Amino acid sequence: MEKGRIRHMFPGGNTSKGFYSFYNYILLQEEARRIFVIKGGPGVGKSTFMRKTALELFDRGYDVEFMHCSSDYESLDGIVVPKLGISMIDGTAPHIVDPKNPGAVDEIIHLGDFWKEEGMRADREAILKDNKEVGRLFARAYRYINAASSIYEDTAVINGWAMDFAQLNAAAARLIDDFFVSDAIAEKEGNERKLFASALTPKGMQNFLDTILTGKICAVMGGAGTGTDRLLEKIKTAAIERGFYTEAYYCPLNPAKLEHLVIPDKGIAFTTENKYHKIEKEVSKRIDLNSYLDITALQSYSAALEYNEKTFEALLQKGIDTIAQAKAIHDHMETYYIPNMDFDAVQRCWESTMARILEYAREV
């Protein structure tokens, strides 16, 4: 049997606005046959439960999406099997998720049903202490990231003073004409899905662009304040107005800033290319917005821009290091849960859930 295709992405991120969630876009209620919300503490097997499900269905020929955790990108916060309308989502903090249409669409699988309560009670004080410290560390990390974002914004404002946005607007208009030449404004707008392609993780910036970008790829280059997001927003609006489904991937530093755009039905993707996310795939077209900068106008700000770059990097790294500290404590918390888990019962739960999913598959 031919295997499916795997894509990787982040449904949430550690951002300048704290933890930011696009969980509502993992799988829309209207498109879902069943959404399983997985509950339980650290180390109870939520990520393994989801990964086993995804790989089983992948082996059976289904395309699957792996939704990674921004605080541990090797762990999963969710999976989606688009053809079946099936999703599993980690419903624990910081991304609390509960069923919106219980029974009709979604339900809870509580792996806490399979732990030994008396063993958990013995570690009560340690769990409370570690949980509190994890919360404190994430709060500190977000303050560092927010400070880094403020420095980045100062650079963006300075560059904006020297930017010729009229040329950017003209470039966007040319792209829209080139890519949508035969597409009229639709009677019904297309849908938009919002996610992250990259994340600030305990191991630094990580991205999954190679699994996300498909078809003809157009790379947009430009520093802070040159309007890369502005150009992509114009293209996204044009696609939605013409009835196309779009996948919009936002910046892990500023979740309001569009960084990458995929329009599957057109076979095109647009990506922001910079030092934080290089493109390994073949690029069919590149647009350098830096060419619209008046370099002479920036000369008097060279010292400020140099200072901003160094300070931004230092603050961002401090935020990442603090997230790593939080992960170390979170990992230690697993030692309270793992010895008290009945993993044989978890396996039986997975087998019965898998049987239900395969029953859904036969209905497709």
Residue, then its C-alpha position, 0 to 999 in steps of 0.5 A: m500500500e502506498k503511504g501518504r504525505i506528512r506535513h509538519m507545522f505549529p498550531g501555537g507559539n511562544t510569542s511577544k504576546g505570550f503563548y499564542s494559539f491558532y488551535n481553532y484552525i487545526l480542524l474546523q468543526e464544520e469539516a470534522r467527522r471527529i475531534f478527540v481532545i486528549k487530556g492528562g499530565p506530562g508524561v502520560g502518553k498524549s504525544t505518543f498516542m497521537r503519533k501512533t495514530a498518525l503513523e498508522l493512518f499514514d501507513r494506510g495511505y492517508d496524508v497526515e499533519f503533525m502539529h508540533c509543540s512550540s515548547d518541545y518541537e519533538s513532541l506533538d500538540g495535535i494531528v490531523v487526517p484531512k481526508l477523514g476529517i479526524s483530528m486529535i488535540d492536546g487539550t492541556a495548559p497552556h492551550i486549554v481545549d474543550p469540546k465545542n459540540p460534545g458528542a456530535v463532533d468532539e469528545i475527551i479522551h482523558l489519559g488521567d483515567f489510567w493513573k494511580e491516584e494514590g501515587m500522584r498524591a504522594d508527589r502533590e507538593a513537588i508537582l505544585k512547586d514545579n508547576k508554579e516555577v514553570g509558569r514563572l519561567f514562561a512569564r519571564a521568557y515572554r517578557y524577554i521576547n516582548a522586549a526583543s520585539s520592541i527592539y525589532e519594531d524600532t528597527a522596522v520604523i527606522n527602515g520604514w522611513a527609508m522605504d519606497f512603499a509605492q514600489l512595493n505596491a506596484a510589485a504586489a500588483r504585478l504579482i497579483d496580475d501574473f498569478f491570478v490573470s485568469d481568475a475573476i472575483a468569486e461570488k463566495e470568498g475563499n477560506e483562510r487557515k492560520l498557523f505557524a510554520s516556525a516557532l521559538t523553541p528551547k533549541g532556538m528557532q525551528n521551522f518546517l517550511d520544507t514540508i509546507l511550501t509546495g508548487k511554484i515558490c516565490a521568495v520575498m526578501g527584505g529586512a524589518g520594516t520593508g513590508t514583506d508582510r504587507l506584500l503577502e497580505k495583498i496577495k492573500t486578499a486577492a486569493i481569498e477574493r477570488g475564492f481560493y482556500t489559503e494557508a497563512y503562516y504567521c511570525p513566531l515573534n509577532p503573530a499578527k505578521l504574515e510570513h508565508l502563504v500557500i495557495p494549494d489550488k493554484g500550486i503556488a506558495f510565497t515565503t519570506e526568506n531571511k536569516y531565520h528561515k532559509i529555503e531549501k527548496e527550488v525557488s522560481k522567483r525572488i523579490d528583494l524589497n531591500s532594493y526599495l530602500d534609500i540606503t543613503a537615508l539610513q546612513s545616519y542611523s547605522a549605529a542605532l541599527e547595529y545596536n538594535e541588531k545585537t540587543f535583539e539577538a541577545l534578548l531573543q536568546k535570553g527568552i529561548d534560554t528561559i523557555a529551555q529552563a521551563k522545559a527542563i522542569h516540565d521534563h522532570m515533572e514526567t517522573y512524577y507521572i510515568p511510574n504511576m501510569d497504567f500504560d497497558a490500559v493506555q494501549r487498550c484505549w488507543e486500540s479501541t480509538m483506532a478501531r473507531i477511526l478505521e470505522y469512520a474511514r470505511e464510511v468515506 
